[in-house]
Amino acid sequence: MVTSGDSWFVVLADQEGTRSTAHGLRSRADQWVPHPSGRPWLLARGHDLLVAEVPSGRLAVIGQCPVTAAELATRVAGLSGPADLDRLAVELPGSFHLLATVGGEVRVQGSASGLRRVCYGRAGDIALASDRADVVAALLGAEVDPERLALWLLFPGVPAPLSDVSPWRGVRKVPPGAFLHLDGAGGAHERTWWTPPEPSLSLAEGAAKLAETLSANMASLARESDVLGADLSGGLDSTSLCFLAARAGARVSAVTYVGRDPGNDDADWATSAARLAAGTFTHRLLQPDELPLSYAGLWEPGEPMDEPFIGLRDAARIAFGVRQAGRSGARHHLSGFGADEVLEAPPAALHTIVRQQPRLASSYLRGQRSKYRWPLAAVLSAVADRRSYPDWLADAAAEVAVFGSARDTSPALHWDGPFRVPPWVTPSATHAIRGLMRQAASGARPLAPTRGQHAALAVTRRGTSAYRLVQRFVGRTGHRLVLPFLDDQVLTTCLSVRLHERTTPWRYKPLLVEAMRGFVPDGALSRSTKGNIAGELYLGLRRSRDRLAELLDDPVLGRLGLVDVDSLRTACLALYPPTVPIAVVEATLACEVWLRAVTGTRTPIVKAR
């Protein structure tokens, strides 16, 4: 059953038989747009739609995009088919879904960053798509696939080729940078519209372009809403957004989450930034005792998400902060989520830098070796590795191991990974994970030609898989979480900067620092630390032990054969084992909570084949 509490949209192909599918949705949708043929095309709930008439069809934009219907129609004058929208998709600012029905053909497109996803499936002969996998699953009567679900137990996350699968059988996610083409005969085909740019810009060129893009984004938001809520952690990302929004003329209501750990200096930096702003935005410190505990969202998750949502750890705290900022009248809330992923490339970029800037790379490698304590022999071996992406992925599948193996300290200079499972994952679940990875390796293509760009995109997509669910969770408060660093134009700009200039062990986020010169006071651009939230995590787990014990009394994951219940219970109730990152524990709990929410909506779950 498609629920009515959260926002969603469903797109249907222009084909016979869709009226019966649409009929069950009409009572739950608050907006309905037909094909030019009169058949149902777009049904939505809780979304603002921007619809424009074009020759032989219609366009719709859902999300944050600062254009009017008239401007949209002007941009696509002369449109002959959905494929002609590639240029428009690249040129439009913001973060949105772009939908079109032209001449009986349909285009359903999300974002290149992965923040806006498209999920699809087939109900009999009817092809349909949505922004939510769980909505498609409900319309198809799809079953949860335990073997696929096991992928969400993997650390550091689902590898790139498999990030487009869904926990439901028969439901697939369109890869970021591709759109779904639905024809009138029930066909559904994925087509690429975006490819990562060649990193050819200098740091100065990229910084100027980034400043221009972010400034234009804040100006459009300020025109749409003169009051904006915002996170202000005191870090470079949130601080930059607050100053840019205030500069654009918005009244900014900023909130800071004060940490319990004495070493967490977020509040100090945030207070300093607010002081430097000289009254151009308001600022409130949210004290630890007034904030919901970490993991509070586990016990009140609400309606099930598309997939297991590790962000439930902090979701209640984030929602609280959004509401507090919203007391000023703000309905949009700015956050720096995504900046860590797009502004710098992960260590695997060194594999590419070695080949492009060998003299410079030697200094970079010394810096990273010192930071991560990599053994020299292992670094040299990783740098010399020339395996193709499919070959590496096949080997990575065979090397999936339990945490604590010797390879856990190997240099992170490969395409991704290394991938690990926690000790409570069953051998059969690990076997299923390896099998899916081997299957994906056959014919797999990297996200970009070089390891540096591929790794940057892989990390970004891993982040957006959680951030889009954070947006949905916050949406339940009646506010919109805006993540400017994950706009496609920002992503493209960051990826266009030379790897060795945007990623260096000697400077922290140099691209953003240079972009914000003149926009943000120098005193607020000098931070290179991040607040430690360990105190919140440990306290949240300790005070949740009773509910955690109840959750693990008879876990669904155990009934599906994915985890050893005794091992999981021992690990969780002992806070967490020292050899396993706490994020691994959280991922398992997220899977359990998600399964319980799904079973509560009567979505069938079957045993693994």
C-alpha positions as CSV (number, residue, x, y, z in Angstrom):
1,M,0.0,0.0,0.0
2,V,1.3,3.4,-0.9
3,T,1.2,5.5,2.3
4,S,0.0,9.0,2.4
5,G,2.1,10.5,5.1
6,D,5.4,11.1,3.2
7,S,5.9,12.9,-0.1
8,W,6.1,10.8,-3.3
9,F,5.5,10.8,-7.0
10,V,4.7,8.1,-9.5
11,V,5.2,8.3,-13.3
12,L,3.3,6.0,-15.7
13,A,4.1,5.3,-19.3
14,D,1.7,6.5,-22.0
15,Q,0.2,3.0,-22.6
16,E,-3.1,1.2,-22.3
17,G,-4.0,-0.3,-19.0
18,T,-2.5,2.4,-16.8
19,R,-5.8,3.8,-15.6
20,S,-6.4,0.9,-13.3
21,T,-3.0,1.4,-11.7
22,A,-3.6,5.1,-11.4
23,H,-7.0,4.6,-9.9
24,G,-5.6,3.2,-6.7
25,L,-3.3,6.2,-6.3
26,R,-5.7,9.0,-7.0
27,S,-7.2,9.0,-3.5
28,R,-3.7,9.3,-2.0
29,A,-2.3,11.9,-4.4
30,D,-2.9,15.6,-4.1
31,Q,-1.7,16.3,-7.7
32,W,-2.5,14.6,-11.0
33,V,-1.1,15.5,-14.4
34,P,-2.2,13.5,-17.6
35,H,-0.3,12.7,-20.7
36,P,-1.4,14.7,-23.8
37,S,-3.3,11.5,-24.7
38,G,-5.4,11.9,-21.5
39,R,-3.9,8.8,-19.9
40,P,-2.4,9.2,-16.4
41,W,1.2,10.4,-16.4
42,L,2.2,11.9,-13.1
43,L,0.6,11.5,-9.6
44,A,2.2,13.1,-6.6
45,R,1.8,13.9,-3.0
46,G,3.5,16.5,-0.9
47,H,5.7,17.8,-3.8
48,D,5.7,21.2,-5.4
49,L,5.4,20.6,-9.2
50,L,6.5,23.1,-11.8
51,V,4.7,22.0,-15.0
52,A,5.2,23.5,-18.4
53,E,3.5,22.9,-21.7
54,V,5.9,22.1,-24.6
55,P,5.3,21.0,-28.2
56,S,3.5,17.6,-28.2
57,G,3.9,17.2,-24.4
58,R,4.6,18.4,-20.9
59,L,7.6,18.9,-18.6
60,A,7.6,18.8,-14.9
61,V,10.3,19.8,-12.4
62,I,10.1,18.5,-8.8
63,G,12.6,19.8,-6.2
64,Q,14.6,23.0,-5.9
65,C,15.1,24.7,-9.3
66,P,14.8,28.5,-9.5
67,V,12.9,28.8,-12.8
68,T,9.3,29.6,-13.7
69,A,7.0,27.5,-15.9
70,A,7.3,30.2,-18.6
71,E,11.1,30.2,-18.4
72,L,11.0,26.4,-18.6
73,A,8.8,26.4,-21.7
74,T,11.1,29.0,-23.3
75,R,14.2,26.9,-22.7
76,V,12.7,23.9,-24.4
77,A,11.0,25.6,-27.4
78,G,11.4,23.3,-30.4
79,L,11.7,20.1,-28.3
80,S,11.1,17.1,-30.4
81,G,11.5,14.3,-27.9
82,P,12.7,13.5,-24.4
83,A,16.2,12.9,-25.5
84,D,16.5,16.6,-26.4
85,L,16.5,17.4,-22.7
86,D,20.2,16.6,-22.1
87,R,21.3,20.2,-22.5
88,L,18.5,21.5,-20.3
89,A,19.4,18.9,-17.6
90,V,22.9,20.2,-17.4
91,E,22.1,23.9,-17.6
92,L,19.3,24.1,-15.0
93,P,20.6,25.0,-11.5
94,G,19.5,23.4,-8.3
95,S,18.6,19.8,-7.3
96,F,15.5,18.3,-8.8
97,H,13.8,15.6,-10.8
98,L,13.1,16.4,-14.4
99,L,10.1,14.6,-16.0
100,A,8.8,14.8,-19.6
101,T,6.1,13.3,-21.7
102,V,6.6,14.1,-25.4
103,G,5.0,12.3,-28.4
104,G,4.1,9.2,-26.3
105,E,7.6,8.8,-24.8
106,V,8.5,9.5,-21.2
107,R,11.7,10.7,-19.5
108,V,12.2,10.3,-15.7
109,Q,15.4,11.8,-14.5
110,G,17.1,12.3,-11.1
111,S,20.3,14.0,-10.3
112,A,23.9,13.3,-11.2
113,S,24.9,13.3,-7.5
114,G,22.4,10.7,-6.6
115,L,20.5,12.9,-4.2
116,R,17.4,12.6,-6.4
117,R,16.9,9.0,-7.4
118,V,14.5,7.3,-9.8
119,C,13.3,3.8,-9.0
120,Y,11.3,1.7,-11.4
121,G,9.7,-1.7,-12.1
122,R,7.0,-3.4,-14.0
123,A,3.5,-4.3,-12.9
124,G,2.5,-6.9,-15.5
125,D,2.9,-5.0,-18.8
126,I,2.8,-1.6,-17.1
127,A,6.2,0.2,-16.6
128,L,6.2,2.7,-13.8
129,A,8.7,4.8,-11.9
130,S,8.9,6.8,-8.7
131,D,11.3,8.7,-6.5
132,R,10.9,6.0,-3.9
133,A,11.7,2.3,-4.1
134,D,9.2,1.4,-1.4
135,V,6.4,3.0,-3.4
136,V,7.3,1.0,-6.5
137,A,7.6,-2.2,-4.3
138,A,4.1,-1.5,-2.9
139,L,2.6,-1.1,-6.4
140,L,4.3,-4.3,-7.6
141,G,3.6,-6.3,-4.5
142,A,7.4,-6.9,-4.4
143,E,9.1,-9.1,-1.8
144,V,12.2,-8.1,0.2
145,D,15.2,-10.1,-1.0
146,P,17.3,-11.2,2.0
147,E,20.4,-11.7,-0.2
148,R,20.3,-8.2,-1.5
149,L,19.5,-6.8,1.9
150,A,22.8,-8.4,3.1
151,L,24.6,-5.8,1.1
152,W,23.5,-3.2,3.6
153,L,25.6,-5.0,6.3
154,L,28.7,-4.4,4.3
155,F,31.3,-1.8,5.3
156,P,32.1,0.9,4.2
157,G,28.9,0.5,2.1
158,V,27.5,-1.0,-1.0
159,P,30.0,-1.0,-3.9
160,A,29.1,1.2,-6.9
161,P,27.6,-1.3,-9.4
162,L,25.3,-2.7,-6.6
163,S,24.2,0.7,-5.3
164,D,21.6,0.7,-8.0
165,V,19.9,-2.5,-6.7
166,S,17.0,-2.3,-4.3
167,P,16.2,-4.6,-1.3
168,W,13.1,-5.5,-3.2
169,R,12.9,-8.1,-6.0
170,G,11.9,-6.5,-9.3
171,V,12.7,-2.9,-8.2
172,R,15.8,-1.2,-9.6
173,K,17.3,2.3,-9.1
174,V,18.4,4.3,-12.2
175,P,22.1,5.1,-11.9
176,P,22.9,8.7,-11.0
177,G,23.7,10.6,-14.3
178,A,21.2,8.4,-16.2
179,F,17.5,8.8,-17.0
180,L,14.7,6.3,-17.5
181,H,13.1,6.2,-20.9
182,L,9.6,4.7,-21.0
183,D,8.1,3.9,-24.4
184,G,4.5,3.3,-25.2
185,A,5.0,-0.5,-25.4
186,G,6.0,-1.0,-21.8
187,G,9.7,-0.8,-22.4
188,A,12.0,0.8,-19.7
189,H,15.5,1.7,-20.7
190,E,18.3,3.5,-18.9
191,R,20.1,6.3,-20.9
192,T,23.1,8.3,-19.8
193,W,22.8,12.1,-19.8
194,W,25.7,13.2,-17.5
195,T,29.3,12.1,-17.4
196,P,32.0,13.3,-15.0
197,P,34.1,16.1,-16.3
198,E,37.8,16.0,-17.1
199,P,39.6,17.6,-14.1
200,S,41.3,20.4,-16.0
201,L,40.6,23.5,-14.0
202,S,43.2,25.1,-11.8
203,L,42.3,25.7,-8.1
204,A,41.8,29.4,-8.8
205,E,39.5,28.8,-11.8
206,G,37.5,26.2,-9.9
207,A,37.2,28.4,-6.8
208,A,35.8,31.3,-8.8
209,K,33.3,29.0,-10.5
210,L,32.3,27.4,-7.2
211,A,31.8,30.8,-5.5
212,E,29.6,31.9,-8.4
213,T,27.5,28.7,-8.4
214,L,26.9,28.7,-4.6
215,S,26.2,32.5,-4.6
216,A,23.6,32.1,-7.3
217,N,22.0,29.2,-5.4
218,M,21.7,31.2,-2.2
219,A,20.3,34.2,-4.1
220,S,17.6,32.0,-5.7
221,L,16.7,30.5,-2.2
222,A,16.6,34.0,-0.7
223,R,14.1,35.1,-3.4
224,E,11.9,32.1,-2.7
225,S,12.0,32.5,1.0
226,D,13.3,35.5,2.9
227,V,13.9,33.5,6.0
228,L,16.2,30.5,6.0
229,G,17.1,28.1,8.8
230,A,20.6,26.7,8.8
231,D,23.0,24.4,10.6
232,L,26.1,26.2,11.9
233,S,28.6,23.7,13.1
234,G,31.4,26.2,12.9
235,G,33.0,24.1,10.1
236,L,33.9,25.5,6.7
237,D,30.8,24.1,5.0
238,S,27.9,25.3,7.1
239,T,29.7,28.6,7.9
240,S,30.1,29.4,4.2
241,L,26.4,28.7,3.5
242,C,25.3,31.0,6.4
243,F,27.4,33.9,5.2
244,L,26.4,33.4,1.5
245,A,22.7,33.3,2.5
246,A,23.0,36.4,4.6
247,R,24.8,38.1,1.8
248,A,22.0,37.2,-0.6
249,G,19.6,39.1,1.6
250,A,18.0,36.2,3.6
251,R,17.3,36.4,7.3
252,V,19.3,33.4,8.5
253,S,18.3,31.5,11.7
254,A,21.3,29.4,12.5
255,V,21.5,26.6,15.1
256,T,24.5,24.8,16.6
257,Y,24.4,21.4,18.3
258,V,26.6,21.7,21.4
259,G,28.6,18.5,22.0
260,R,29.1,16.8,25.4
261,D,32.8,16.0,24.6
262,P,35.0,18.8,26.0
263,G,37.2,18.3,23.0
264,N,34.3,19.2,20.6
265,D,35.0,22.7,19.5
266,D,32.0,23.1,17.2
267,A,30.3,25.6,19.5
268,D,33.4,27.8,19.9
269,W,33.9,28.1,16.1
270,A,30.2,28.6,15.5
271,T,30.0,31.4,18.1
272,S,33.1,33.0,16.6
273,A,31.6,32.9,13.1
274,A,28.3,34.4,14.4
275,R,30.3,37.2,16.0
276,L,32.2,37.8,12.8
277,A,28.8,38.0,11.0
278,A,28.1,41.2,13.0
279,G,24.4,40.6,13.3
280,T,23.7,39.5,9.8
281,F,22.2,36.3,11.1
282,T,20.8,35.0,14.3
283,H,22.4,32.2,16.2
284,R,21.2,29.8,18.9
285,L,23.2,27.2,20.7
286,L,21.3,23.9,21.3
287,Q,22.5,22.5,24.6
288,P,23.1,18.7,25.1
289,D,20.3,18.3,27.7
290,E,17.6,19.8,25.4
291,L,18.6,17.7,22.4
292,P,17.2,14.2,21.7
293,L,19.7,11.5,22.5
294,S,21.6,9.8,19.6
295,Y,19.7,6.7,18.4
296,A,16.3,8.2,19.5
297,G,15.2,7.9,15.9
298,L,15.7,4.1,16.0
299,W,12.7,3.8,18.3
300,E,10.4,6.1,16.4
301,P,11.4,5.6,12.8
302,G,7.9,6.4,11.3
303,E,7.0,5.0,7.9
304,P,9.7,2.8,6.3
305,M,12.3,4.4,4.1
306,D,13.4,3.1,0.7
307,E,16.1,1.1,2.3
308,P,17.9,0.7,5.6
309,F,18.7,4.2,6.9
310,I,21.8,4.6,9.0
311,G,21.0,8.2,9.5
312,L,18.3,7.3,12.1
313,R,21.1,7.6,14.6
314,D,20.9,11.4,14.3
315,A,17.6,11.9,12.6
316,A,15.7,13.0,15.7
317,R,18.4,15.5,16.7
318,I,18.5,16.9,13.2
319,A,14.7,17.2,13.1
320,F,14.8,19.0,16.5
321,G,17.3,21.5,15.2
322,V,15.3,22.2,12.1
323,R,12.2,22.9,14.1
324,Q,14.1,25.2,16.4
325,A,15.4,27.2,13.5
326,G,12.0,27.1,11.9
327,R,10.5,29.1,14.9
328,S,11.7,32.2,13.0
329,G,9.4,31.3,10.2
330,A,11.9,29.5,8.0
331,R,10.6,26.6,5.9
332,H,13.9,25.9,4.2
333,H,16.9,24.7,6.2
334,L,20.4,24.8,4.9
335,S,22.9,22.0,5.7
336,G,26.5,21.4,4.7
337,F,25.9,17.6,4.2
338,G,27.7,16.5,1.1
339,A,30.6,19.0,1.2
340,D,33.0,16.4,2.7
341,E,32.3,14.1,-0.3
342,V,32.5,16.6,-3.2
343,L,35.1,19.1,-2.1
344,E,38.0,16.6,-1.7
345,A,38.7,13.2,-3.3
346,P,39.4,10.2,-1.0
347,P,43.0,8.8,-0.7
348,A,42.5,6.7,-3.8
349,A,43.1,9.9,-5.7
350,L,46.8,9.4,-5.0
351,H,46.8,6.4,-7.4
352,T,45.9,8.9,-10.2
353,I,48.1,11.8,-8.9
354,V,51.2,9.5,-9.0
355,R,50.6,9.1,-12.7
356,Q,49.8,12.7,-13.5
357,Q,52.2,14.5,-11.1
358,P,54.8,12.0,-10.0
359,R,57.2,14.4,-8.3
360,L,54.4,16.0,-6.3
361,A,52.9,12.6,-5.5
362,S,55.9,11.5,-3.6
363,S,55.3,14.4,-1.1
364,Y,51.6,13.6,-1.0
365,L,52.3,9.9,-0.3
366,R,54.6,10.8,2.6
367,G,51.8,13.0,4.1
368,Q,49.1,10.3,3.8
369,R,51.4,7.6,5.1
370,S,52.1,9.6,8.2
371,K,48.4,10.3,8.6
372,Y,47.1,6.8,8.2
373,R,50.2,4.9,9.2
374,W,50.3,2.8,6.0
375,P,53.3,0.4,5.7
376,L,55.6,1.5,2.9
377,A,55.7,-1.9,1.1
378,A,51.9,-2.0,1.0
379,V,51.8,1.6,-0.4
380,L,54.2,0.8,-3.2
381,S,52.2,-2.3,-4.1
382,A,48.9,-0.4,-4.2
383,V,50.4,2.4,-6.3
384,A,51.8,-0.1,-8.8
385,D,48.4,-1.9,-9.1
386,R,47.0,-1.6,-12.6
387,R,44.0,-3.9,-12.4
388,S,40.9,-2.8,-14.3
389,Y,37.8,-2.0,-12.4
390,P,36.0,-5.3,-13.2
391,D,39.1,-7.3,-12.3
392,W,39.6,-5.4,-9.1
393,L,35.9,-5.9,-8.1
394,A,36.1,-9.6,-8.7
395,D,39.1,-9.8,-6.5
396,A,37.4,-7.6,-3.9
397,A,34.5,-10.0,-3.8
398,A,36.8,-12.9,-3.0
399,E,38.5,-10.8,-0.3
400,V,35.4,-9.8,1.6
401,A,36.4,-10.7,5.2
402,V,35.4,-10.3,8.8
403,F,36.8,-7.2,10.5
404,G,40.1,-7.8,12.2
405,S,42.0,-9.3,9.2
406,A,45.5,-8.1,8.3
407,R,44.2,-6.3,5.2
408,D,42.1,-3.9,7.3
409,T,45.2,-1.6,7.5
410,S,46.0,-1.7,3.8
411,P,46.3,1.6,2.0
412,A,43.0,2.8,0.6
413,L,44.4,3.4,-2.9
414,H,42.2,1.0,-4.8
415,W,39.0,1.6,-6.7
416,D,37.0,1.2,-3.4
417,G,36.9,-0.7,-0.2
418,P,38.3,-2.9,1.2
419,F,34.9,-4.4,2.1
420,R,34.3,-6.0,5.4
421,V,31.5,-7.6,7.3
422,P,31.0,-7.6,11.1
423,P,31.6,-10.8,13.1
424,W,27.9,-11.4,13.6
425,V,27.1,-11.7,9.9
426,T,26.5,-15.4,9.0
427,P,28.7,-17.3,6.6
428,S,25.7,-17.7,4.3
429,A,25.1,-14.0,4.2
430,T,28.8,-13.3,3.5
431,H,28.6,-15.9,0.7
432,A,25.6,-14.1,-0.8
433,I,27.4,-10.8,-0.7
434,R,30.5,-12.2,-2.5
435,G,28.2,-13.8,-5.1
436,L,26.5,-10.5,-5.8
437,M,29.8,-8.7,-6.1
438,R,31.2,-11.3,-8.5
439,Q,28.1,-11.1,-10.6
440,A,28.3,-7.3,-10.7
441,A,32.0,-7.5,-11.6
442,S,31.2,-9.1,-14.9
443,G,31.0,-6.2,-17.4
444,A,31.2,-3.6,-14.6
445,R,32.4,-0.2,-15.7
446,P,34.0,2.4,-13.5
447,L,32.2,5.6,-12.7
448,A,35.0,7.6,-14.3
449,P,38.1,6.7,-16.3
450,T,40.6,7.2,-13.4
451,R,40.6,5.8,-9.9
452,G,40.7,9.3,-8.4
453,Q,37.5,10.5,-10.1
454,H,35.8,7.1,-9.7
455,A,36.6,7.1,-5.9
456,A,35.3,10.6,-5.6
457,L,32.0,9.7,-7.2
458,A,31.7,6.4,-5.3
459,V,32.1,8.3,-2.0
460,T,29.6,11.0,-3.1
461,R,27.0,8.4,-4.1
462,R,27.5,6.5,-0.8
463,G,26.8,9.8,1.0
464,T,23.7,10.8,-1.0
465,S,22.2,7.4,-0.4
466,A,21.8,8.5,3.3
467,Y,21.4,12.2,2.8
468,R,18.3,11.8,0.5
469,L,16.7,9.8,3.3
470,V,17.6,12.5,5.8
471,Q,15.8,15.0,3.6
472,R,12.8,12.7,3.6
473,F,12.9,12.4,7.4
474,V,13.1,16.2,7.8
475,G,10.3,16.6,5.3
476,R,8.0,15.1,7.9
477,T,8.5,18.2,10.1
478,G,7.0,20.4,7.3
479,H,10.5,21.8,6.4
480,R,12.7,21.3,3.5
481,L,16.3,20.3,4.0
482,V,18.5,22.0,1.3
483,L,21.9,20.6,0.6
484,P,23.6,23.0,-1.8
485,F,26.9,21.1,-2.0
486,L,25.0,18.3,-3.7
487,D,23.6,20.3,-6.5
488,D,24.7,18.9,-9.8
489,Q,26.4,22.1,-10.9
490,V,28.4,22.2,-7.7
491,L,29.4,18.6,-8.1
492,T,30.5,19.1,-11.7
493,T,32.5,22.2,-10.7
494,C,34.3,20.3,-7.9
495,L,35.1,17.4,-10.2
496,S,36.5,19.8,-12.8
497,V,39.3,20.9,-10.6
498,R,42.7,19.1,-10.9
499,L,42.9,16.3,-8.4
500,H,46.3,17.4,-6.9
501,E,44.9,20.9,-6.3
502,R,41.6,20.0,-4.7
503,T,43.0,17.1,-2.7
504,T,46.2,17.5,-0.6
505,P,47.4,16.3,2.8
506,W,48.7,19.8,3.5
507,R,45.5,21.8,3.3
508,Y,41.9,21.3,4.5
509,K,39.3,21.8,1.7
510,P,41.4,24.2,-0.3
511,L,38.8,24.6,-3.0
512,L,36.2,25.9,-0.6
513,V,38.6,28.1,1.3
514,E,39.7,29.8,-1.9
515,A,36.1,30.1,-3.2
516,M,35.0,31.8,0.0
517,R,37.7,34.5,0.1
518,G,35.9,37.8,0.3
519,F,32.6,36.2,1.2
520,V,33.5,34.7,4.6
521,P,35.9,36.4,7.1
522,D,39.4,34.9,7.1
523,G,39.0,34.1,10.8
524,A,36.1,31.7,10.0
525,L,38.1,30.0,7.1
526,S,41.0,28.8,9.2
527,R,39.4,25.8,10.9
528,S,40.8,22.4,10.1
529,T,39.2,20.3,12.9
530,K,35.9,18.4,13.2
531,G,33.9,18.0,16.3
532,N,34.0,14.6,18.1
533,I,30.5,13.2,18.8
534,A,31.6,10.1,20.6
535,G,30.1,11.3,23.8
536,E,26.7,11.6,22.3
537,L,26.9,8.1,20.8
538,Y,28.0,6.3,23.9
539,L,25.4,8.1,26.1
540,G,22.7,7.3,23.5
541,L,23.6,3.6,23.4
542,R,23.9,3.4,27.2
543,R,20.5,5.0,27.9
544,S,18.9,2.9,25.2
545,R,20.1,-0.5,26.4
546,D,16.6,-1.7,27.5
547,R,15.0,-0.9,24.2
548,L,18.1,-2.2,22.4
549,A,17.8,-5.5,24.3
550,E,14.1,-5.7,23.4
551,L,14.9,-5.0,19.7
552,L,17.5,-7.9,19.7
553,D,15.3,-10.3,21.6
554,D,14.1,-11.9,18.3
555,P,15.6,-9.9,15.4
556,V,14.1,-10.4,12.0
557,L,17.7,-10.4,10.6
558,G,18.2,-13.6,12.6
559,R,15.1,-15.2,11.3
560,L,16.2,-14.5,7.8
561,G,19.6,-16.1,8.5
562,L,21.6,-13.0,8.0
563,V,23.1,-12.6,11.5
564,D,24.1,-14.8,14.4
565,V,21.7,-13.5,17.1
566,D,23.9,-14.3,20.1
567,S,26.9,-12.6,18.6
568,L,25.0,-9.5,17.6
569,R,23.3,-9.2,21.0
570,T,26.6,-9.6,22.8
571,A,28.3,-6.9,20.7
572,C,25.5,-4.4,20.9
573,L,24.8,-4.7,24.6
574,A,28.5,-4.3,25.3
575,L,28.2,-0.9,23.5
576,Y,30.4,-2.1,20.6
577,P,33.4,-4.3,20.2
578,P,36.7,-2.3,20.0
579,T,37.8,-3.9,16.7
580,V,34.6,-2.8,14.8
581,P,33.7,0.8,13.9
582,I,30.5,1.9,15.5
583,A,29.1,2.7,12.1
584,V,29.1,-1.1,11.5
585,V,26.9,-1.6,14.5
586,E,24.6,1.2,13.4
587,A,24.2,-0.3,9.9
588,T,23.0,-3.6,11.3
589,L,20.6,-1.9,13.7
590,A,19.3,0.2,10.7
591,C,18.6,-3.0,8.8
592,E,16.7,-4.5,11.7
593,V,14.6,-1.4,12.3
594,W,13.9,-1.1,8.5
595,L,12.8,-4.7,8.3
596,R,10.4,-4.2,11.3
597,A,8.9,-1.1,9.7
598,V,8.5,-2.9,6.4
599,T,6.7,-5.9,8.0
600,G,4.5,-3.4,9.8
601,T,3.2,-2.3,6.3
602,R,2.6,-5.9,5.4
603,T,5.3,-5.9,2.7
604,P,6.0,-9.7,2.3
605,I,9.4,-11.0,3.3
606,V,10.6,-14.3,2.0
607,K,13.5,-16.6,2.9
608,A,16.6,-16.5,0.7
609,R,16.4,-18.9,-2.2
